[in-house]
Amino acid sequence: MPERMADPRAVFEVINAELMLDGDAAQNLATFCTTWTEDEIRRLMDLCVAKNMIDKDEYPQTAEIEARCVRILADLWNSPAEATTIGCSTTGSSEAAMLGGLAMKWRWRQRRAREGKPADKPNLVCGPVQICWEKFARYFDVELRQIPLEDDATGLRPHQLAAYVDENTIGVVAILGVTFTCDYEPVAAISAELDRIHRETGADVPVHVDAASGGFVAPFLQPGLAWDFRVGRVVSINASGHKYGLAPLGVGWVVWRDAAELPEDLVFRVNYLGGDMPTFALNFSRPGGEVVAQYYLFQRLGREGYRRVQGACADTARWLGERIAELGPFELLYDGRGALPAVSYKLKSDHTGFTLYDLTEQLRVRGWQVPSYPLPADRDGTVVQRVLVRHGIGRDEISLLVDDLERCLERLSGGTTGAPARPSFHH
Ligand SMILES: *Cc1c(COP(=O)(O)O)cnc(C)c1O
């Protein structure tokens, strides 16, 4: 820290220049997070810069807006009683997952106590999950039973569950939009299999849906798909407002089927800000702007707007899937149909000469961020790539990506050497 104060404009310019070294968010095809914004969102964020989400007494209207968002989501996710559902905003799906996981752990422990059985070996069953569930398990002392991915599977398959679920299972996490492949796990079929396991073994296991991305996609693009509170075993759902919810970074949501699913002793009463406010969260102080921006987006876009935005992204993703299939060396894992607006693919098994990591590096020369990564166990020998199509990344941009993919492939296969590809088109 310097000893002396400085002129705000000078400091701003220095930091601004430094930030230019960051990647261009609009060319980042690796992230699920919103990189699009509107002027009105910036203005609302500005108005809320001092508003602290925890301070519900000083900012009762921000608290009311949060409560409305919870009811809107409960309704969107087909809660049987959206007006009385319980839920809250978080900093993202990771915090929301911790809260959902904790509620399941507490409910399981209460049930074990009622039955006079030991409650010292809780486990959580899931397929290829995002790292937040590994964190939840480690931080809160729960055994994570991660079911390996079967050949040609894009997520957990229901028939795998029986070997992993038992009386110590606090819950099964089903993913709506698997991080590695972008496909949905079949929540209704997972739940039906858990019904069967319940009948046969007596283990009555709830489902939490990690709908980080899918929670804002499925209601608009796949309204007939029962993945939410229409499925009886689903007790809680999390989603990232800052992914396909289109809000700026820093907001997630968790909603429970009904208040009874959230054990009372997880809720703390805060009275030193004035009033007596119930709170269930890992953080204390947190900005209110993201929540207000989420509410703005619900009102601004409505169901029609979300349908159009996600629909346009999905069209582009399907188009990209077709182009990638035509390029030759790739085999699609997920072709952009039926789940998230995205594609995932690998190199054909007989392909030689270069790896997907080489391709990632080549694309990076032109500014594109397209990640390559291994699938989770037991298929970690398979490297895949994925492209997320988000609001603000249009067909035009994706067609430029396809052109660059083609050039990179040519170069990597030794078709051309030397000078990097020149763009034929400028914005
Ligand atoms: C992104 C993601 C998370 C983590 O969400 P954050 O909002 O980044 O904390 C958890 N689960 C899934 C399936 C995700 O895609």
PDBQT file of the ligand as one rigid body, heavy atoms in Angstrom, charges set to zero:
ROOT
HETATM    1  C1  LIG A 501     -21.517 -23.758 -11.721  1.00  0.00    +0.000 C 
HETATM    2  C2  LIG A 501     -22.045 -24.925 -11.004  1.00  0.00    +0.000 A 
HETATM    3  C3  LIG A 501     -21.981 -25.002  -9.619  1.00  0.00    +0.000 A 
HETATM    4  C4  LIG A 501     -21.321 -23.920  -8.792  1.00  0.00    +0.000 C 
HETATM    5  O1  LIG A 501     -22.087 -22.754  -8.927  1.00  0.00    +0.000 OA
HETATM    6  P1  LIG A 501     -21.534 -21.291  -8.551  1.00  0.00    +0.000 P 
HETATM    7  O2  LIG A 501     -22.735 -20.450  -8.794  1.00  0.00    +0.000 OA
HETATM    8  O3  LIG A 501     -20.408 -21.021  -9.470  1.00  0.00    +0.000 OA
HETATM    9  O4  LIG A 501     -21.124 -21.329  -7.112  1.00  0.00    +0.000 OA
HETATM   10  C5  LIG A 501     -22.514 -26.111  -9.003  1.00  0.00    +0.000 A 
HETATM   11  N1  LIG A 501     -23.077 -27.094  -9.707  1.00  0.00    +0.000 NA
HETATM   12  C6  LIG A 501     -23.157 -27.061 -11.052  1.00  0.00    +0.000 A 
HETATM   13  C7  LIG A 501     -23.816 -28.207 -11.790  1.00  0.00    +0.000 C 
HETATM   14  C8  LIG A 501     -22.647 -25.982 -11.756  1.00  0.00    +0.000 A 
HETATM   15  O5  LIG A 501     -22.731 -25.937 -13.081  1.00  0.00    +0.000 OA
ENDROOT
TORSDOF 0
